[in-house]
Amino acid sequence: MSKILFWIGIVFLVLFGLRLYNAAQLAARRRAAGGRREAAAQPMVRCERCRTYIPRTEALPAGDGFRCASGPCAHER
């Protein structure tokens, strides 16, 4: 009976170790993904007509400011 309890304990220890290892790997992946998100941040500009903030890559130059590249702001001059 004691041998069975011993092996059950060993199995639980191995499973607990694997769980800790997976948690550490997940934390490392999340840290790495967080760094990439910050690098992908774009400057925001304000549309002169509707006053909403849009990414600079999606804005059209209009006079001294910018306009939305899509929607009603893009069609007005």
PyMOL commands that place a pseudoatom at each C-alpha (Angstrom):
pseudoatom trace, name=CA, resn=MET, resi=1, chain=A, elem=C, hetatm=0, pos=[0.000, 0.000, 0.000]
pseudoatom trace, name=CA, resn=SER, resi=2, chain=A, elem=C, hetatm=0, pos=[2.845, 2.384, 0.800]
pseudoatom trace, name=CA, resn=LYS, resi=3, chain=A, elem=C, hetatm=0, pos=[4.368, 1.835, -2.665]
pseudoatom trace, name=CA, resn=ILE, resi=4, chain=A, elem=C, hetatm=0, pos=[1.128, 2.906, -4.323]
pseudoatom trace, name=CA, resn=LEU, resi=5, chain=A, elem=C, hetatm=0, pos=[0.969, 6.076, -2.205]
pseudoatom trace, name=CA, resn=PHE, resi=6, chain=A, elem=C, hetatm=0, pos=[4.616, 6.768, -2.996]
pseudoatom trace, name=CA, resn=TRP, resi=7, chain=A, elem=C, hetatm=0, pos=[4.013, 6.534, -6.775]
pseudoatom trace, name=CA, resn=ILE, resi=8, chain=A, elem=C, hetatm=0, pos=[0.851, 8.615, -6.570]
pseudoatom trace, name=CA, resn=GLY, resi=9, chain=A, elem=C, hetatm=0, pos=[2.867, 11.281, -4.750]
pseudoatom trace, name=CA, resn=ILE, resi=10, chain=A, elem=C, hetatm=0, pos=[5.587, 11.159, -7.411]
pseudoatom trace, name=CA, resn=VAL, resi=11, chain=A, elem=C, hetatm=0, pos=[2.984, 11.561, -10.183]
pseudoatom trace, name=CA, resn=PHE, resi=12, chain=A, elem=C, hetatm=0, pos=[1.460, 14.574, -8.433]
pseudoatom trace, name=CA, resn=LEU, resi=13, chain=A, elem=C, hetatm=0, pos=[4.875, 16.164, -7.951]
pseudoatom trace, name=CA, resn=VAL, resi=14, chain=A, elem=C, hetatm=0, pos=[5.707, 15.720, -11.637]
pseudoatom trace, name=CA, resn=LEU, resi=15, chain=A, elem=C, hetatm=0, pos=[2.361, 17.191, -12.684]
pseudoatom trace, name=CA, resn=PHE, resi=16, chain=A, elem=C, hetatm=0, pos=[2.853, 20.130, -10.307]
pseudoatom trace, name=CA, resn=GLY, resi=17, chain=A, elem=C, hetatm=0, pos=[6.332, 20.739, -11.748]
pseudoatom trace, name=CA, resn=LEU, resi=18, chain=A, elem=C, hetatm=0, pos=[4.941, 20.717, -15.288]
pseudoatom trace, name=CA, resn=ARG, resi=19, chain=A, elem=C, hetatm=0, pos=[2.263, 23.204, -14.261]
pseudoatom trace, name=CA, resn=LEU, resi=20, chain=A, elem=C, hetatm=0, pos=[4.884, 25.561, -12.834]
pseudoatom trace, name=CA, resn=TYR, resi=21, chain=A, elem=C, hetatm=0, pos=[6.982, 25.234, -15.986]
pseudoatom trace, name=CA, resn=ASN, resi=22, chain=A, elem=C, hetatm=0, pos=[3.991, 26.033, -18.234]
pseudoatom trace, name=CA, resn=ALA, resi=23, chain=A, elem=C, hetatm=0, pos=[3.073, 29.043, -16.097]
pseudoatom trace, name=CA, resn=ALA, resi=24, chain=A, elem=C, hetatm=0, pos=[6.625, 30.390, -16.432]
pseudoatom trace, name=CA, resn=GLN, resi=25, chain=A, elem=C, hetatm=0, pos=[6.537, 29.890, -20.209]
pseudoatom trace, name=CA, resn=LEU, resi=26, chain=A, elem=C, hetatm=0, pos=[3.182, 31.695, -20.463]
pseudoatom trace, name=CA, resn=ALA, resi=27, chain=A, elem=C, hetatm=0, pos=[4.515, 34.635, -18.439]
pseudoatom trace, name=CA, resn=ALA, resi=28, chain=A, elem=C, hetatm=0, pos=[7.564, 34.868, -20.713]
pseudoatom trace, name=CA, resn=ARG, resi=29, chain=A, elem=C, hetatm=0, pos=[5.358, 34.861, -23.832]
pseudoatom trace, name=CA, resn=ARG, resi=30, chain=A, elem=C, hetatm=0, pos=[3.164, 37.602, -22.377]
pseudoatom trace, name=CA, resn=ARG, resi=31, chain=A, elem=C, hetatm=0, pos=[6.195, 39.744, -21.555]
pseudoatom trace, name=CA, resn=ALA, resi=32, chain=A, elem=C, hetatm=0, pos=[7.524, 39.295, -25.100]
pseudoatom trace, name=CA, resn=ALA, resi=33, chain=A, elem=C, hetatm=0, pos=[4.149, 40.143, -26.642]
pseudoatom trace, name=CA, resn=GLY, resi=34, chain=A, elem=C, hetatm=0, pos=[3.854, 43.251, -24.460]
pseudoatom trace, name=CA, resn=GLY, resi=35, chain=A, elem=C, hetatm=0, pos=[7.099, 44.618, -25.883]
pseudoatom trace, name=CA, resn=ARG, resi=36, chain=A, elem=C, hetatm=0, pos=[5.895, 44.166, -29.445]
pseudoatom trace, name=CA, resn=ARG, resi=37, chain=A, elem=C, hetatm=0, pos=[2.634, 45.985, -28.743]
pseudoatom trace, name=CA, resn=GLU, resi=38, chain=A, elem=C, hetatm=0, pos=[4.506, 49.038, -27.530]
pseudoatom trace, name=CA, resn=ALA, resi=39, chain=A, elem=C, hetatm=0, pos=[6.710, 49.058, -30.629]
pseudoatom trace, name=CA, resn=ALA, resi=40, chain=A, elem=C, hetatm=0, pos=[3.619, 48.993, -32.865]
pseudoatom trace, name=CA, resn=ALA, resi=41, chain=A, elem=C, hetatm=0, pos=[2.099, 52.134, -31.312]
pseudoatom trace, name=CA, resn=GLN, resi=42, chain=A, elem=C, hetatm=0, pos=[1.380, 54.906, -33.814]
pseudoatom trace, name=CA, resn=PRO, resi=43, chain=A, elem=C, hetatm=0, pos=[1.113, 58.654, -33.268]
pseudoatom trace, name=CA, resn=MET, resi=44, chain=A, elem=C, hetatm=0, pos=[-2.474, 59.907, -33.187]
pseudoatom trace, name=CA, resn=VAL, resi=45, chain=A, elem=C, hetatm=0, pos=[-3.767, 63.078, -34.858]
pseudoatom trace, name=CA, resn=ARG, resi=46, chain=A, elem=C, hetatm=0, pos=[-7.092, 64.888, -34.523]
pseudoatom trace, name=CA, resn=CYS, resi=47, chain=A, elem=C, hetatm=0, pos=[-9.511, 65.261, -37.425]
pseudoatom trace, name=CA, resn=GLU, resi=48, chain=A, elem=C, hetatm=0, pos=[-10.258, 68.957, -38.045]
pseudoatom trace, name=CA, resn=ARG, resi=49, chain=A, elem=C, hetatm=0, pos=[-13.893, 68.266, -38.924]
pseudoatom trace, name=CA, resn=CYS, resi=50, chain=A, elem=C, hetatm=0, pos=[-15.207, 65.586, -36.538]
pseudoatom trace, name=CA, resn=ARG, resi=51, chain=A, elem=C, hetatm=0, pos=[-12.579, 66.157, -33.795]
pseudoatom trace, name=CA, resn=THR, resi=52, chain=A, elem=C, hetatm=0, pos=[-11.868, 62.447, -33.288]
pseudoatom trace, name=CA, resn=TYR, resi=53, chain=A, elem=C, hetatm=0, pos=[-8.378, 61.032, -32.900]
pseudoatom trace, name=CA, resn=ILE, resi=54, chain=A, elem=C, hetatm=0, pos=[-7.160, 58.684, -35.613]
pseudoatom trace, name=CA, resn=PRO, resi=55, chain=A, elem=C, hetatm=0, pos=[-3.794, 57.034, -36.356]
pseudoatom trace, name=CA, resn=ARG, resi=56, chain=A, elem=C, hetatm=0, pos=[-1.488, 59.235, -38.448]
pseudoatom trace, name=CA, resn=THR, resi=57, chain=A, elem=C, hetatm=0, pos=[-1.255, 56.552, -41.148]
pseudoatom trace, name=CA, resn=GLU, resi=58, chain=A, elem=C, hetatm=0, pos=[-5.050, 56.715, -41.662]
pseudoatom trace, name=CA, resn=ALA, resi=59, chain=A, elem=C, hetatm=0, pos=[-5.280, 60.521, -41.868]
pseudoatom trace, name=CA, resn=LEU, resi=60, chain=A, elem=C, hetatm=0, pos=[-5.304, 62.821, -44.891]
pseudoatom trace, name=CA, resn=PRO, resi=61, chain=A, elem=C, hetatm=0, pos=[-3.544, 66.194, -44.744]
pseudoatom trace, name=CA, resn=ALA, resi=62, chain=A, elem=C, hetatm=0, pos=[-6.043, 69.079, -44.874]
pseudoatom trace, name=CA, resn=GLY, resi=63, chain=A, elem=C, hetatm=0, pos=[-4.803, 72.649, -44.564]
pseudoatom trace, name=CA, resn=ASP, resi=64, chain=A, elem=C, hetatm=0, pos=[-3.043, 73.039, -41.238]
pseudoatom trace, name=CA, resn=GLY, resi=65, chain=A, elem=C, hetatm=0, pos=[-4.392, 69.760, -39.832]
pseudoatom trace, name=CA, resn=PHE, resi=66, chain=A, elem=C, hetatm=0, pos=[-5.697, 66.360, -40.828]
pseudoatom trace, name=CA, resn=ARG, resi=67, chain=A, elem=C, hetatm=0, pos=[-8.968, 64.731, -41.896]
pseudoatom trace, name=CA, resn=CYS, resi=68, chain=A, elem=C, hetatm=0, pos=[-10.282, 61.174, -41.632]
pseudoatom trace, name=CA, resn=ALA, resi=69, chain=A, elem=C, hetatm=0, pos=[-9.341, 59.090, -44.663]
pseudoatom trace, name=CA, resn=SER, resi=70, chain=A, elem=C, hetatm=0, pos=[-12.740, 57.360, -44.659]
pseudoatom trace, name=CA, resn=GLY, resi=71, chain=A, elem=C, hetatm=0, pos=[-16.303, 58.437, -43.961]
pseudoatom trace, name=CA, resn=PRO, resi=72, chain=A, elem=C, hetatm=0, pos=[-17.899, 61.843, -44.470]
pseudoatom trace, name=CA, resn=CYS, resi=73, chain=A, elem=C, hetatm=0, pos=[-14.764, 63.799, -43.482]
pseudoatom trace, name=CA, resn=ALA, resi=74, chain=A, elem=C, hetatm=0, pos=[-12.781, 62.438, -46.448]
pseudoatom trace, name=CA, resn=HIS, resi=75, chain=A, elem=C, hetatm=0, pos=[-15.376, 63.536, -49.019]
pseudoatom trace, name=CA, resn=GLU, resi=76, chain=A, elem=C, hetatm=0, pos=[-15.629, 67.152, -47.873]
pseudoatom trace, name=CA, resn=ARG, resi=77, chain=A, elem=C, hetatm=0, pos=[-13.077, 69.691, -48.941]
for i in range(1, 77): cmd.bond("trace and resi %d" % i, "trace and resi %d" % (i + 1))
show_as sticks, trace
zoom trace
